[in-house]
Amino acid sequence: MSIIDTIRTANHNLFRNKLRTFLTILAIFIGSFTIILNSAINSGVNNFIDDQIDMIGGKDYIVITKAGAMNSMGGAMMNMGAGTPIEYDENAQAVSFTKNDLAKFESIDGIDASSIDRQDSGTSYTYITSEKTSKKYQGNGLGIMPAGDFTIPMIVGDIPDPETKENLIALESGYPKALGYDKDEDIIGETVTLGIKDEVTGKVKEFKAKVIGVQAPGVVAFNGAAGTKQLVKEVKDEVEKYYPEAKRNTYYAITARFDNSKYTESEIKQILEDNGFEGMTVSDMSGMIHVFFDAMSVILNIFGGIALIAASIGIINTLFMSVEERTREIGLNKALGMSNGRIFAEFSIEAISLGFWGSAVGIILSMIIGNIVNNLTHQPGGILEALPTFNLFNFTIGNILTVMFIVMFIAFLAGTAPAWKAAHKNPIDALRYE
């Protein structure tokens, strides 16, 4: 008897008692359904985060502060994802870069000196408005693109070239409609007004800027509107014109590109540490997001595992009952020369088939439900309407096959005891069984 014949016979035997087999498959289905949905959610979330990081780029981007700067910054920047609280020090002072520090940093092997940008290139404006509306909207951050291979996902248009000698700006999503434009495309080429309120005199100074792009929404995005260096400098100078000179020329962080073909992120951060600096990469910024969702997935999969354990008990019960019902048949087969191994294989394949059908039904139904949910959440008014590239459920061949093989393996293990019992029955006693 070939393996194909054994599989065919095993499946035929399973459905001799259709109700019992159906109930066993149903129990397996519940466990596999739960696990594949949890895996799809985890894959969907992590895939979206990875896509956002890939679109933004910045694999060679690093933010650098002097050693000890985390204490003065409360750890808000450099301690993202570290999970280690920093003790409060009432005597701590801001640790800023000096000219000597910058020169030392520029000489570090692996750092692209031409890409160094002091983090004084962004600020906030008081309000924004346009000729299409009489309303003014609360201002947000305004900065230039970081050094490195950073890009920003765009709904329409482009990010301003920082070096362009014009006041150009790429707005965040939502601003075009608020400023009186029906579509994002309609604001391209139009002029908006940024207002800066002087905190000392109370007077307002306005700056004009030409819109050349609208940023796409995402969980990882540029913080605020993106402008040219010229626009950012004009706004910043107005905001800081009453600052003491020492404060105007203080830099608490700088950004740069590092040679990621020569050094890994860990290696370049160690080199920086050896020179009295600290570094944070894009991976550091996104790492804890992955950890959070991975942990949630493990917790949810535990419930699916409990369901599979219950299903395993059902498999054992189903096959033990099948062995008892087919005792004389087993004895006859052994009397006709069927080996113990062949009988063991037949009952093992029955168990594996239960796992296969239960997981297959669970996967098919979960994919149908998952795709329906993905479509509904992107409809107008849906919870993911603002994130068109985010599919909550992401089914991959790897996840599907992994879940199916795990379920089938568990079913095989559950079926070994009944299969062993069937294979080792005494043929004479089996033939006499009533």
VOROZA-365329 format. One record per residue (C-alpha): residue in one letter; x, y, z; chain. Coordinates in nm, 3 decimals. Example, Ala and Ser with C-alpha at 12.3 -4.5 7.8 and 13.67 -1.06 7.14 Angstrom:
2
node residuo a; east 1.230; north -0.450; up 0.780; cadena A
node residuo s; east 1.367; north -0.106; up 0.714; cadena A
end
This chain:
434
node residuo m; east 0.000; north 0.000; up 0.000; cadena A
node residuo s; east 0.148; north 0.334; up -0.105; cadena A
node residuo i; east 0.155; north 0.644; up 0.114; cadena A
node residuo i; east -0.122; north 0.796; up -0.102; cadena A
node residuo d; east -0.339; north 0.491; up -0.039; cadena A
node residuo t; east -0.265; north 0.514; up 0.334; cadena A
node residuo i; east -0.368; north 0.881; up 0.342; cadena A
node residuo r; east -0.684; north 0.807; up 0.145; cadena A
node residuo t; east -0.774; north 0.516; up 0.377; cadena A
node residuo a; east -0.701; north 0.722; up 0.689; cadena A
node residuo n; east -0.930; north 1.005; up 0.577; cadena A
node residuo h; east -1.201; north 0.757; up 0.482; cadena A
node residuo n; east -1.182; north 0.602; up 0.829; cadena A
node residuo l; east -1.204; north 0.943; up 0.992; cadena A
node residuo f; east -1.539; north 1.018; up 0.839; cadena A
node residuo r; east -1.700; north 0.690; up 0.936; cadena A
node residuo n; east -1.830; north 0.882; up 1.236; cadena A
node residuo k; east -1.891; north 1.222; up 1.085; cadena A
node residuo l; east -2.028; north 1.397; up 1.395; cadena A
node residuo r; east -1.739; north 1.292; up 1.619; cadena A
node residuo t; east -1.484; north 1.392; up 1.356; cadena A
node residuo f; east -1.661; north 1.724; up 1.296; cadena A
node residuo l; east -1.657; north 1.812; up 1.667; cadena A
node residuo t; east -1.286; north 1.726; up 1.693; cadena A
node residuo i; east -1.204; north 1.936; up 1.386; cadena A
node residuo l; east -1.412; north 2.219; up 1.533; cadena A
node residuo a; east -1.200; north 2.218; up 1.850; cadena A
node residuo i; east -0.879; north 2.229; up 1.642; cadena A
node residuo f; east -1.030; north 2.502; up 1.426; cadena A
node residuo i; east -1.087; north 2.730; up 1.727; cadena A
node residuo g; east -0.723; north 2.707; up 1.834; cadena A
node residuo s; east -0.574; north 2.751; up 1.487; cadena A
node residuo f; east -0.820; north 3.033; up 1.407; cadena A
node residuo t; east -0.711; north 3.223; up 1.717; cadena A
node residuo i; east -0.340; north 3.174; up 1.653; cadena A
node residuo i; east -0.346; north 3.267; up 1.283; cadena A
node residuo l; east -0.547; north 3.584; up 1.352; cadena A
node residuo n; east -0.304; north 3.687; up 1.626; cadena A
node residuo s; east -0.010; north 3.615; up 1.397; cadena A
node residuo a; east -0.173; north 3.817; up 1.118; cadena A
node residuo i; east -0.228; north 4.115; up 1.349; cadena A
node residuo n; east 0.131; north 4.101; up 1.472; cadena A
node residuo s; east 0.256; north 4.074; up 1.114; cadena A
node residuo g; east 0.030; north 4.358; up 1.001; cadena A
node residuo v; east 0.146; north 4.596; up 1.273; cadena A
node residuo n; east 0.516; north 4.514; up 1.241; cadena A
node residuo n; east 0.498; north 4.521; up 0.862; cadena A
node residuo f; east 0.344; north 4.869; up 0.873; cadena A
node residuo i; east 0.608; north 4.993; up 1.115; cadena A
node residuo d; east 0.888; north 4.845; up 0.900; cadena A
node residuo d; east 0.738; north 5.001; up 0.586; cadena A
node residuo q; east 0.724; north 5.338; up 0.759; cadena A
node residuo i; east 1.088; north 5.309; up 0.865; cadena A
node residuo d; east 1.193; north 5.193; up 0.516; cadena A
node residuo m; east 1.006; north 5.480; up 0.349; cadena A
node residuo i; east 1.158; north 5.733; up 0.584; cadena A
node residuo g; east 1.500; north 5.580; up 0.543; cadena A
node residuo g; east 1.769; north 5.699; up 0.778; cadena A
node residuo k; east 1.948; north 5.365; up 0.818; cadena A
node residuo d; east 2.272; north 5.563; up 0.844; cadena A
node residuo y; east 2.116; north 5.841; up 1.053; cadena A
node residuo i; east 2.230; north 5.900; up 1.409; cadena A
node residuo v; east 2.150; north 6.161; up 1.673; cadena A
node residuo i; east 2.443; north 6.245; up 1.898; cadena A
node residuo t; east 2.463; north 6.414; up 2.235; cadena A
node residuo k; east 2.749; north 6.453; up 2.475; cadena A
node residuo a; east 2.786; north 6.189; up 2.745; cadena A
node residuo g; east 2.560; north 6.285; up 3.034; cadena A
node residuo a; east 2.320; north 6.485; up 2.822; cadena A
node residuo m; east 2.047; north 6.228; up 2.890; cadena A
node residuo n; east 2.032; north 6.341; up 3.251; cadena A
node residuo s; east 1.972; north 6.704; up 3.159; cadena A
node residuo m; east 1.713; north 6.605; up 2.898; cadena A
node residuo g; east 1.529; north 6.375; up 3.136; cadena A
node residuo g; east 1.612; north 6.081; up 2.915; cadena A
node residuo a; east 1.329; north 6.177; up 2.682; cadena A
node residuo m; east 1.538; north 6.151; up 2.373; cadena A
node residuo m; east 1.820; north 5.910; up 2.428; cadena A
node residuo n; east 1.644; north 5.674; up 2.664; cadena A
node residuo m; east 1.361; north 5.586; up 2.426; cadena A
node residuo g; east 1.311; north 5.213; up 2.456; cadena A
node residuo a; east 1.591; north 5.166; up 2.710; cadena A
node residuo g; east 1.346; north 5.098; up 2.991; cadena A
node residuo t; east 1.595; north 5.224; up 3.256; cadena A
node residuo p; east 1.485; north 5.525; up 3.466; cadena A
node residuo i; east 1.746; north 5.794; up 3.517; cadena A
node residuo e; east 1.785; north 5.926; up 3.869; cadena A
node residuo y; east 1.698; north 6.289; up 3.915; cadena A
node residuo d; east 1.994; north 6.517; up 3.980; cadena A
node residuo e; east 1.898; north 6.867; up 4.091; cadena A
node residuo n; east 2.250; north 6.989; up 4.020; cadena A
node residuo a; east 2.259; north 6.857; up 3.665; cadena A
node residuo q; east 2.321; north 7.117; up 3.399; cadena A
node residuo a; east 2.263; north 7.108; up 3.028; cadena A
node residuo v; east 2.556; north 6.947; up 2.852; cadena A
node residuo s; east 2.617; north 7.132; up 2.528; cadena A
node residuo f; east 2.869; north 7.102; up 2.247; cadena A
node residuo t; east 3.169; north 7.329; up 2.225; cadena A
node residuo k; east 3.373; north 7.406; up 1.913; cadena A
node residuo n; east 3.634; north 7.158; up 2.035; cadena A
node residuo d; east 3.366; north 6.891; up 2.077; cadena A
node residuo l; east 3.247; north 6.947; up 1.721; cadena A
node residuo a; east 3.600; north 6.926; up 1.587; cadena A
node residuo k; east 3.657; north 6.604; up 1.780; cadena A
node residuo f; east 3.332; north 6.459; up 1.654; cadena A
node residuo e; east 3.412; north 6.546; up 1.292; cadena A
node residuo s; east 3.739; north 6.352; up 1.318; cadena A
node residuo i; east 3.576; north 6.024; up 1.429; cadena A
node residuo d; east 3.622; north 5.743; up 1.178; cadena A
node residuo g; east 3.294; north 5.640; up 1.021; cadena A
node residuo i; east 3.121; north 5.977; up 1.065; cadena A
node residuo d; east 3.047; north 6.180; up 0.752; cadena A
node residuo a; east 3.165; north 6.524; up 0.857; cadena A
node residuo s; east 2.987; north 6.693; up 0.565; cadena A
node residuo s; east 2.650; north 6.563; up 0.688; cadena A
node residuo i; east 2.673; north 6.707; up 1.040; cadena A
node residuo d; east 2.378; north 6.926; up 1.129; cadena A
node residuo r; east 2.344; north 7.104; up 1.461; cadena A
node residuo q; east 2.002; north 7.059; up 1.612; cadena A
node residuo d; east 1.912; north 7.424; up 1.613; cadena A
node residuo s; east 1.744; north 7.404; up 1.273; cadena A
node residuo g; east 1.386; north 7.364; up 1.391; cadena A
node residuo t; east 1.140; north 7.569; up 1.590; cadena A
node residuo s; east 0.769; north 7.627; up 1.631; cadena A
node residuo y; east 0.549; north 7.895; up 1.480; cadena A
node residuo t; east 0.248; north 8.048; up 1.656; cadena A
node residuo y; east -0.016; north 7.996; up 1.388; cadena A
node residuo i; east -0.071; north 7.918; up 1.021; cadena A
node residuo t; east -0.335; north 8.055; up 0.783; cadena A
node residuo s; east -0.403; north 8.109; up 0.413; cadena A
node residuo e; east -0.593; north 8.336; up 0.176; cadena A
node residuo k; east -0.869; north 8.071; up 0.153; cadena A
node residuo t; east -0.976; north 8.109; up 0.515; cadena A
node residuo s; east -1.009; north 8.371; up 0.786; cadena A
node residuo k; east -0.926; north 8.113; up 1.050; cadena A
node residuo k; east -0.586; north 8.068; up 1.207; cadena A
node residuo y; east -0.463; north 7.728; up 1.319; cadena A
node residuo q; east -0.228; north 7.645; up 1.603; cadena A
node residuo g; east 0.129; north 7.619; up 1.490; cadena A
node residuo n; east 0.339; north 7.306; up 1.507; cadena A
node residuo g; east 0.704; north 7.220; up 1.461; cadena A
node residuo l; east 0.901; north 7.350; up 1.164; cadena A
node residuo g; east 1.230; north 7.194; up 1.064; cadena A
node residuo i; east 1.448; north 7.075; up 0.779; cadena A
node residuo m; east 1.510; north 6.720; up 0.663; cadena A
node residuo p; east 1.766; north 6.533; up 0.877; cadena A
node residuo a; east 2.100; north 6.426; up 0.736; cadena A
node residuo g; east 2.127; north 6.083; up 0.576; cadena A
node residuo d; east 1.901; north 5.889; up 0.341; cadena A
node residuo f; east 1.583; north 6.017; up 0.504; cadena A
node residuo t; east 1.272; north 6.053; up 0.295; cadena A
node residuo i; east 0.917; north 6.131; up 0.397; cadena A
node residuo p; east 0.610; north 5.951; up 0.257; cadena A
node residuo m; east 0.412; north 6.211; up 0.064; cadena A
node residuo i; east 0.045; north 6.232; up -0.030; cadena A
node residuo v; east 0.132; north 6.480; up -0.302; cadena A
node residuo g; east 0.427; north 6.696; up -0.400; cadena A
node residuo d; east 0.781; north 6.692; up -0.264; cadena A
node residuo i; east 0.989; north 6.778; up 0.039; cadena A
node residuo p; east 1.174; north 7.111; up 0.001; cadena A
node residuo d; east 1.542; north 7.099; up -0.078; cadena A
node residuo p; east 1.695; north 7.248; up 0.240; cadena A
node residuo e; east 1.947; north 7.449; up 0.040; cadena A
node residuo t; east 1.692; north 7.620; up -0.187; cadena A
node residuo k; east 1.701; north 7.999; up -0.138; cadena A
node residuo e; east 1.324; north 8.028; up -0.113; cadena A
node residuo n; east 1.069; north 7.996; up 0.162; cadena A
node residuo l; east 0.924; north 7.656; up 0.070; cadena A
node residuo i; east 0.724; north 7.425; up 0.294; cadena A
node residuo a; east 0.569; north 7.076; up 0.300; cadena A
node residuo l; east 0.268; north 7.069; up 0.530; cadena A
node residuo e; east 0.143; north 6.786; up 0.748; cadena A
node residuo s; east -0.167; north 6.596; up 0.641; cadena A
node residuo g; east -0.494; north 6.762; up 0.739; cadena A
node residuo y; east -0.369; north 7.118; up 0.699; cadena A
node residuo p; east -0.480; north 7.168; up 0.335; cadena A
node residuo k; east -0.846; north 7.099; up 0.416; cadena A
node residuo a; east -0.831; north 7.314; up 0.730; cadena A
node residuo l; east -0.682; north 7.599; up 0.528; cadena A
node residuo g; east -0.973; north 7.597; up 0.283; cadena A
node residuo y; east -0.862; north 7.359; up 0.007; cadena A
node residuo d; east -1.088; north 7.074; up -0.105; cadena A
node residuo k; east -0.805; north 6.844; up -0.206; cadena A
node residuo d; east -0.443; north 6.811; up -0.104; cadena A
node residuo e; east -0.341; north 6.871; up -0.465; cadena A
node residuo d; east -0.511; north 7.210; up -0.466; cadena A
node residuo i; east -0.270; north 7.365; up -0.217; cadena A
node residuo i; east 0.043; north 7.282; up -0.416; cadena A
node residuo g; east 0.197; north 7.606; up -0.541; cadena A
node residuo e; east -0.018; north 7.819; up -0.309; cadena A
node residuo t; east 0.114; north 8.049; up -0.037; cadena A
node residuo v; east 0.049; north 8.011; up 0.335; cadena A
node residuo t; east 0.124; north 8.251; up 0.617; cadena A
node residuo l; east 0.316; north 8.158; up 0.931; cadena A
node residuo g; east 0.266; north 8.390; up 1.226; cadena A
node residuo i; east 0.519; north 8.440; up 1.508; cadena A
node residuo k; east 0.400; north 8.615; up 1.822; cadena A
node residuo d; east 0.669; north 8.807; up 2.009; cadena A
node residuo e; east 0.644; north 8.693; up 2.371; cadena A
node residuo v; east 0.799; north 9.021; up 2.493; cadena A
node residuo t; east 0.608; north 9.286; up 2.296; cadena A
node residuo g; east 0.302; north 9.080; up 2.202; cadena A
node residuo k; east 0.339; north 9.184; up 1.838; cadena A
node residuo v; east 0.303; north 8.935; up 1.552; cadena A
node residuo k; east 0.536; north 8.899; up 1.258; cadena A
node residuo e; east 0.425; north 8.698; up 0.957; cadena A
node residuo f; east 0.624; north 8.497; up 0.703; cadena A
node residuo k; east 0.506; north 8.377; up 0.363; cadena A
node residuo a; east 0.589; north 8.030; up 0.239; cadena A
node residuo k; east 0.508; north 7.844; up -0.082; cadena A
node residuo v; east 0.359; north 7.496; up -0.036; cadena A
node residuo i; east 0.524; north 7.229; up -0.251; cadena A
node residuo g; east 0.411; north 6.912; up -0.072; cadena A
node residuo v; east 0.177; north 6.743; up 0.176; cadena A
node residuo q; east 0.312; north 6.470; up 0.402; cadena A
node residuo a; east 0.139; north 6.133; up 0.435; cadena A
node residuo p; east 0.017; north 6.031; up 0.782; cadena A
node residuo g; east 0.195; north 5.750; up 0.963; cadena A
node residuo v; east 0.310; north 5.627; up 1.302; cadena A
node residuo v; east 0.666; north 5.727; up 1.217; cadena A
node residuo a; east 0.672; north 6.068; up 1.056; cadena A
node residuo f; east 0.856; north 6.398; up 1.036; cadena A
node residuo n; east 0.772; north 6.607; up 1.342; cadena A
node residuo g; east 0.592; north 6.908; up 1.195; cadena A
node residuo a; east 0.615; north 7.092; up 0.866; cadena A
node residuo a; east 0.934; north 7.062; up 0.660; cadena A
node residuo g; east 1.090; north 7.377; up 0.521; cadena A
node residuo t; east 1.407; north 7.513; up 0.367; cadena A
node residuo k; east 1.696; north 7.628; up 0.582; cadena A
node residuo q; east 1.621; north 7.986; up 0.486; cadena A
node residuo l; east 1.261; north 7.970; up 0.608; cadena A
node residuo v; east 1.355; north 7.789; up 0.928; cadena A
node residuo k; east 1.631; north 8.040; up 1.003; cadena A
node residuo e; east 1.399; north 8.340; up 0.955; cadena A
node residuo v; east 1.138; north 8.190; up 1.185; cadena A
node residuo k; east 1.396; north 8.082; up 1.443; cadena A
node residuo d; east 1.568; north 8.420; up 1.449; cadena A
node residuo e; east 1.235; north 8.588; up 1.515; cadena A
node residuo v; east 1.150; north 8.343; up 1.795; cadena A
node residuo e; east 1.491; north 8.377; up 1.961; cadena A
node residuo k; east 1.576; north 8.740; up 1.900; cadena A
node residuo y; east 1.556; north 8.822; up 2.271; cadena A
node residuo y; east 1.750; north 8.512; up 2.380; cadena A
node residuo p; east 2.091; north 8.570; up 2.544; cadena A
node residuo e; east 2.374; north 8.516; up 2.297; cadena A
node residuo a; east 2.503; north 8.216; up 2.494; cadena A
node residuo k; east 2.169; north 8.041; up 2.459; cadena A
node residuo r; east 2.138; north 8.120; up 2.089; cadena A
node residuo n; east 2.465; north 7.942; up 2.018; cadena A
node residuo t; east 2.412; north 7.637; up 2.234; cadena A
node residuo y; east 2.369; north 7.295; up 2.074; cadena A
node residuo y; east 2.256; north 7.003; up 2.285; cadena A
node residuo a; east 2.241; north 6.751; up 2.001; cadena A
node residuo i; east 2.369; north 6.710; up 1.647; cadena A
node residuo t; east 2.278; north 6.472; up 1.367; cadena A
node residuo a; east 2.502; north 6.307; up 1.113; cadena A
node residuo r; east 2.542; north 6.012; up 0.881; cadena A
node residuo f; east 2.766; north 5.722; up 0.967; cadena A
node residuo d; east 2.924; north 5.462; up 0.741; cadena A
node residuo n; east 2.686; north 5.169; up 0.795; cadena A
node residuo s; east 2.878; north 4.962; up 0.539; cadena A
node residuo k; east 3.180; north 4.974; up 0.768; cadena A
node residuo y; east 3.024; north 4.981; up 1.114; cadena A
node residuo t; east 2.713; north 4.831; up 1.267; cadena A
node residuo e; east 2.489; north 5.050; up 1.481; cadena A
node residuo s; east 2.632; north 4.893; up 1.798; cadena A
node residuo e; east 2.988; north 4.950; up 1.682; cadena A
node residuo i; east 2.939; north 5.317; up 1.591; cadena A
node residuo k; east 2.762; north 5.384; up 1.921; cadena A
node residuo q; east 3.052; north 5.222; up 2.107; cadena A
node residuo i; east 3.301; north 5.438; up 1.916; cadena A
node residuo l; east 3.098; north 5.747; up 2.008; cadena A
node residuo e; east 3.087; north 5.639; up 2.371; cadena A
node residuo d; east 3.465; north 5.596; up 2.374; cadena A
node residuo n; east 3.494; north 5.957; up 2.258; cadena A
node residuo g; east 3.253; north 6.100; up 2.516; cadena A
node residuo f; east 2.936; north 6.103; up 2.305; cadena A
node residuo e; east 2.609; north 5.911; up 2.297; cadena A
node residuo g; east 2.418; north 5.805; up 1.985; cadena A
node residuo m; east 2.063; north 5.705; up 1.896; cadena A
node residuo t; east 1.963; north 5.548; up 1.561; cadena A
node residuo v; east 1.631; north 5.497; up 1.386; cadena A
node residuo s; east 1.628; north 5.137; up 1.513; cadena A
node residuo d; east 1.642; north 5.267; up 1.871; cadena A
node residuo m; east 1.340; north 5.485; up 1.802; cadena A
node residuo s; east 1.127; north 5.205; up 1.662; cadena A
node residuo g; east 1.255; north 4.909; up 1.863; cadena A
node residuo m; east 1.016; north 4.931; up 2.158; cadena A
node residuo i; east 0.714; north 4.951; up 1.927; cadena A
node residuo h; east 0.807; north 4.608; up 1.789; cadena A
node residuo v; east 0.873; north 4.471; up 2.137; cadena A
node residuo f; east 0.533; north 4.587; up 2.262; cadena A
node residuo f; east 0.334; north 4.426; up 1.983; cadena A
node residuo d; east 0.544; north 4.109; up 1.990; cadena A
node residuo a; east 0.472; north 4.075; up 2.363; cadena A
node residuo m; east 0.100; north 4.129; up 2.306; cadena A
node residuo s; east 0.103; north 3.865; up 2.032; cadena A
node residuo v; east 0.267; north 3.610; up 2.263; cadena A
node residuo i; east 0.003; north 3.672; up 2.529; cadena A
node residuo l; east -0.283; north 3.633; up 2.282; cadena A
node residuo n; east -0.129; north 3.320; up 2.129; cadena A
node residuo i; east -0.129; north 3.159; up 2.473; cadena A
node residuo f; east -0.509; north 3.149; up 2.454; cadena A
node residuo g; east -0.487; north 2.983; up 2.114; cadena A
node residuo g; east -0.244; north 2.732; up 2.261; cadena A
node residuo i; east -0.485; north 2.648; up 2.542; cadena A
node residuo a; east -0.754; north 2.581; up 2.280; cadena A
node residuo l; east -0.515; north 2.349; up 2.094; cadena A
node residuo i; east -0.439; north 2.158; up 2.414; cadena A
node residuo a; east -0.812; north 2.104; up 2.459; cadena A
node residuo a; east -0.832; north 1.996; up 2.095; cadena A
node residuo s; east -0.548; north 1.748; up 2.151; cadena A
node residuo i; east -0.751; north 1.579; up 2.422; cadena A
node residuo g; east -1.034; north 1.555; up 2.169; cadena A
node residuo i; east -0.799; north 1.393; up 1.916; cadena A
node residuo i; east -0.685; north 1.136; up 2.173; cadena A
node residuo n; east -1.043; north 1.055; up 2.265; cadena A
node residuo t; east -1.153; north 1.032; up 1.900; cadena A
node residuo l; east -0.874; north 0.793; up 1.803; cadena A
node residuo f; east -0.901; north 0.576; up 2.113; cadena A
node residuo m; east -1.271; north 0.531; up 2.039; cadena A
node residuo s; east -1.185; north 0.457; up 1.676; cadena A
node residuo v; east -0.932; north 0.193; up 1.784; cadena A
node residuo e; east -1.195; north 0.023; up 2.004; cadena A
node residuo e; east -1.456; north 0.032; up 1.728; cadena A
node residuo r; east -1.214; north -0.115; up 1.473; cadena A
node residuo t; east -1.046; north -0.375; up 1.694; cadena A
node residuo r; east -1.160; north -0.674; up 1.483; cadena A
node residuo e; east -1.064; north -0.489; up 1.165; cadena A
node residuo i; east -0.717; north -0.428; up 1.308; cadena A
node residuo g; east -0.688; north -0.797; up 1.400; cadena A
node residuo l; east -0.792; north -0.904; up 1.051; cadena A
node residuo n; east -0.541; north -0.669; up 0.889; cadena A
node residuo k; east -0.261; north -0.803; up 1.109; cadena A
node residuo a; east -0.365; north -1.163; up 1.035; cadena A
node residuo l; east -0.339; north -1.080; up 0.665; cadena A
node residuo g; east 0.015; north -0.955; up 0.713; cadena A
node residuo m; east -0.018; north -0.581; up 0.778; cadena A
node residuo s; east 0.281; north -0.470; up 0.987; cadena A
node residuo n; east 0.270; north -0.284; up 1.316; cadena A
node residuo g; east 0.440; north 0.011; up 1.148; cadena A
node residuo r; east 0.175; north 0.030; up 0.877; cadena A
node residuo i; east -0.107; north 0.027; up 1.135; cadena A
node residuo f; east 0.074; north 0.288; up 1.345; cadena A
node residuo a; east 0.119; north 0.504; up 1.032; cadena A
node residuo e; east -0.248; north 0.474; up 0.940; cadena A
node residuo f; east -0.372; north 0.596; up 1.278; cadena A
node residuo s; east -0.099; north 0.864; up 1.294; cadena A
node residuo i; east -0.209; north 0.996; up 0.954; cadena A
node residuo e; east -0.567; north 1.005; up 1.083; cadena A
node residuo a; east -0.448; north 1.230; up 1.367; cadena A
node residuo i; east -0.244; north 1.447; up 1.129; cadena A
node residuo s; east -0.546; north 1.472; up 0.898; cadena A
node residuo l; east -0.757; north 1.601; up 1.186; cadena A
node residuo g; east -0.493; north 1.868; up 1.244; cadena A
node residuo f; east -0.478; north 1.948; up 0.874; cadena A
node residuo w; east -0.852; north 1.992; up 0.827; cadena A
node residuo g; east -0.893; north 2.187; up 1.150; cadena A
node residuo s; east -0.607; north 2.425; up 1.070; cadena A
node residuo a; east -0.710; north 2.460; up 0.704; cadena A
node residuo v; east -1.065; north 2.561; up 0.795; cadena A
node residuo g; east -0.932; north 2.798; up 1.064; cadena A
node residuo i; east -0.687; north 2.962; up 0.823; cadena A
node residuo i; east -0.940; north 3.000; up 0.541; cadena A
node residuo l; east -1.205; north 3.153; up 0.767; cadena A
node residuo s; east -0.953; north 3.381; up 0.939; cadena A
node residuo m; east -0.831; north 3.508; up 0.601; cadena A
node residuo i; east -1.187; north 3.580; up 0.488; cadena A
node residuo i; east -1.269; north 3.765; up 0.810; cadena A
node residuo g; east -0.932; north 3.943; up 0.813; cadena A
node residuo n; east -0.969; north 4.074; up 0.457; cadena A
node residuo i; east -1.325; north 4.190; up 0.527; cadena A
node residuo v; east -1.205; north 4.377; up 0.838; cadena A
node residuo n; east -0.915; north 4.533; up 0.643; cadena A
node residuo n; east -1.160; north 4.665; up 0.383; cadena A
node residuo l; east -1.410; north 4.793; up 0.639; cadena A
node residuo t; east -1.149; north 4.975; up 0.849; cadena A
node residuo h; east -1.033; north 5.169; up 0.540; cadena A
node residuo q; east -1.382; north 5.279; up 0.441; cadena A
node residuo p; east -1.486; north 5.642; up 0.512; cadena A
node residuo g; east -1.532; north 5.666; up 0.886; cadena A
node residuo g; east -1.328; north 5.349; up 0.948; cadena A
node residuo i; east -1.070; north 5.343; up 1.225; cadena A
node residuo l; east -0.784; north 5.315; up 0.972; cadena A
node residuo e; east -0.919; north 5.559; up 0.716; cadena A
node residuo a; east -0.630; north 5.797; up 0.791; cadena A
node residuo l; east -0.371; north 5.518; up 0.742; cadena A
node residuo p; east -0.444; north 5.372; up 0.398; cadena A
node residuo t; east -0.125; north 5.161; up 0.390; cadena A
node residuo f; east -0.194; north 4.992; up 0.725; cadena A
node residuo n; east -0.365; north 4.653; up 0.696; cadena A
node residuo l; east -0.454; north 4.532; up 1.045; cadena A
node residuo f; east -0.434; north 4.169; up 0.930; cadena A
node residuo n; east -0.140; north 4.066; up 0.715; cadena A
node residuo f; east -0.143; north 3.698; up 0.613; cadena A
node residuo t; east 0.189; north 3.565; up 0.491; cadena A
node residuo i; east 0.276; north 3.224; up 0.347; cadena A
node residuo g; east 0.532; north 3.182; up 0.623; cadena A
node residuo n; east 0.280; north 3.243; up 0.902; cadena A
node residuo i; east 0.014; north 3.024; up 0.740; cadena A
node residuo l; east 0.247; north 2.727; up 0.685; cadena A
node residuo t; east 0.403; north 2.763; up 1.029; cadena A
node residuo v; east 0.066; north 2.754; up 1.205; cadena A
node residuo m; east -0.052; north 2.462; up 0.991; cadena A
node residuo f; east 0.259; north 2.253; up 1.058; cadena A
node residuo i; east 0.250; north 2.329; up 1.431; cadena A
node residuo v; east -0.114; north 2.221; up 1.455; cadena A
node residuo m; east -0.048; north 1.905; up 1.252; cadena A
node residuo f; east 0.254; north 1.821; up 1.469; cadena A
node residuo i; east 0.050; north 1.866; up 1.787; cadena A
node residuo a; east -0.219; north 1.642; up 1.636; cadena A
node residuo f; east 0.045; north 1.380; up 1.553; cadena A
node residuo l; east 0.175; north 1.382; up 1.910; cadena A
node residuo a; east -0.179; north 1.352; up 2.044; cadena A
node residuo g; east -0.241; north 1.054; up 1.817; cadena A
node residuo t; east 0.071; north 0.855; up 1.905; cadena A
node residuo a; east -0.078; north 0.679; up 2.209; cadena A
node residuo p; east -0.391; north 0.553; up 2.025; cadena A
node residuo a; east -0.178; north 0.462; up 1.722; cadena A
node residuo w; east 0.067; north 0.269; up 1.939; cadena A
node residuo k; east -0.221; north 0.084; up 2.107; cadena A
node residuo a; east -0.368; north -0.010; up 1.768; cadena A
node residuo a; east -0.030; north -0.124; up 1.632; cadena A
node residuo h; east 0.040; north -0.352; up 1.928; cadena A
node residuo k; east -0.292; north -0.531; up 1.957; cadena A
node residuo n; east -0.268; north -0.910; up 1.959; cadena A
node residuo p; east -0.431; north -1.023; up 1.633; cadena A
node residuo i; east -0.594; north -1.331; up 1.793; cadena A
node residuo d; east -0.746; north -1.128; up 2.078; cadena A
node residuo a; east -0.852; north -0.860; up 1.830; cadena A
node residuo l; east -1.036; north -1.114; up 1.610; cadena A
node residuo r; east -1.222; north -1.242; up 1.915; cadena A
node residuo y; east -1.324; north -0.889; up 2.022; cadena A
node residuo e; east -1.702; north -0.830; up 2.029; cadena A
end
